[in-house]
Amino acid sequence: MTAAPQESPITDAERDEAVARLQEAFTEGLLSAEEMDDRLHGVLTAKTRADLAPSLASLPEPAPDTVPTIAAVGGRLVRRGAWRVPRSFKVMSAFGRVRLDLSKAVIEHPVIEIELGLGTGSARITVPHGAVVDIDGFQGGWKDVRYTPPRRASAGTPTIRITGTSGLGRLKIRHARF
């Protein structure tokens, strides 16, 4: 007799998504405070997707994600100041330079996912002081990524996950001074 295959453990992203769904349902009045606490405990202690299912039962399915895209063929793409950062977005530039400054941006999500598609242009991303930056999913082409992580992440700062590819351009990431 063969044992049933074990389901793989859930990822941090899946757990974050489940928590976000519960928070949204609570703010929309679909869950009481007590029910929110019970379901949140279930999500935080879940090991597999099957463990998550009871906590998410009867919640509306999330709307299909449409990923906002900032794109240009040439020239400059600049976002700075107090702009609202979506949970995930794409930045595509064939020949131009990309400048994203998240240091003063309105960041409402614990994890921000940025997918870069750089041709021959370069990108410079300024992240909040103490933020965690994950560049494991980014493939540099001709030039290496320039990034020096801080010694310690600050409490309450987001994780910035950068994925995508670069042809001949370079990705530079720096932390804001304060």
Residue pairs with C-beta under 8 A, 6 or more apart in sequence:
6 48
7 48
7 49
7 50
8 48
9 47
9 48
10 46
10 47
10 48
10 49
10 51
10 52
13 111
14 49
14 52
15 43
15 44
15 46
15 52
16 110
16 111
17 62
18 43
18 46
18 52
18 55
18 56
19 40
19 43
19 44
20 109
21 56
21 59
21 62
22 31
22 36
22 39
22 40
22 43
22 55
22 56
22 59
25 31
25 36
25 59
25 60
26 33
26 36
30 59
30 60
31 39
39 55
39 56
40 55
42 51
42 52
42 54
42 55
43 52
43 55
43 56
45 51
46 52
46 55
65 88
67 86
67 88
67 89
67 90
67 115
68 86
68 89
68 90
69 89
69 90
69 91
69 92
70 77
70 79
70 89
70 90
70 91
70 92
71 77
71 90
71 91
71 92
71 93
72 92
72 93
72 94
72 96
73 93
73 94
73 95
73 96
74 94
74 95
74 96
75 96
75 97
76 96
76 97
76 98
76 99
77 91
77 93
77 96
77 97
77 98
77 99
77 100
78 99
79 99
79 100
79 101
79 105
80 99
80 100
80 101
80 104
81 101
81 104
81 105
82 104
82 105
82 106
83 105
83 106
84 105
84 106
84 108
85 102
85 105
85 106
85 107
85 108
85 109
85 112
86 112
87 109
87 111
87 112
87 113
88 112
88 113
88 114
88 115
89 113
89 114
89 115
90 114
90 115
90 116
90 117
90 164
91 98
91 100
91 114
91 115
91 116
91 117
91 123
92 116
92 117
93 117
93 118
93 119
93 121
93 123
93 169
94 119
94 120
94 121
95 119
95 120
95 121
96 121
97 121
97 122
97 123
97 124
98 116
98 118
98 121
98 122
98 123
98 124
98 125
99 123
99 124
100 114
100 123
100 124
100 125
100 126
101 125
101 126
101 176
102 112
102 125
102 126
102 127
102 128
102 131
102 160
103 126
103 127
103 128
103 129
103 176
107 128
107 158
109 158
110 158
110 159
111 158
111 159
111 161
112 158
112 159
112 160
112 161
113 161
113 163
114 125
114 160
114 161
114 162
114 163
114 164
115 162
115 163
115 164
116 123
116 138
116 162
116 163
116 164
116 165
116 166
116 171
117 164
117 165
118 164
118 165
118 166
118 167
118 169
118 171
119 167
119 168
119 169
120 167
120 168
120 169
121 169
122 169
122 170
122 171
122 172
123 166
123 169
123 170
123 171
123 172
124 171
124 172
124 173
124 174
125 160
125 162
125 171
125 172
125 173
125 174
126 173
126 174
126 175
126 176
127 133
127 160
127 173
127 174
127 175
127 176
128 157
128 158
128 175
128 176
129 150
129 154
129 157
129 175
129 176
129 177
129 178
130 150
130 152
130 153
130 154
130 157
130 175
131 153
131 154
131 157
131 158
131 159
131 160
131 175
132 153
132 157
132 158
132 159
132 160
133 147
133 149
133 159
133 160
133 162
133 173
134 159
134 160
134 161
134 162
135 145
135 147
135 162
135 171
135 173
137 161
137 162
137 163
137 164
138 145
138 162
138 163
138 164
138 165
138 166
138 171
139 164
139 165
139 166
140 166
140 170
140 171
141 165
141 166
141 167
141 168
141 169
142 166
142 167
142 168
142 169
142 170
143 166
143 168
143 169
143 170
144 170
145 170
145 171
145 172
145 173
146 170
146 171
146 172
146 173
147 171
147 172
147 173
147 174
150 175
162 171
162 173
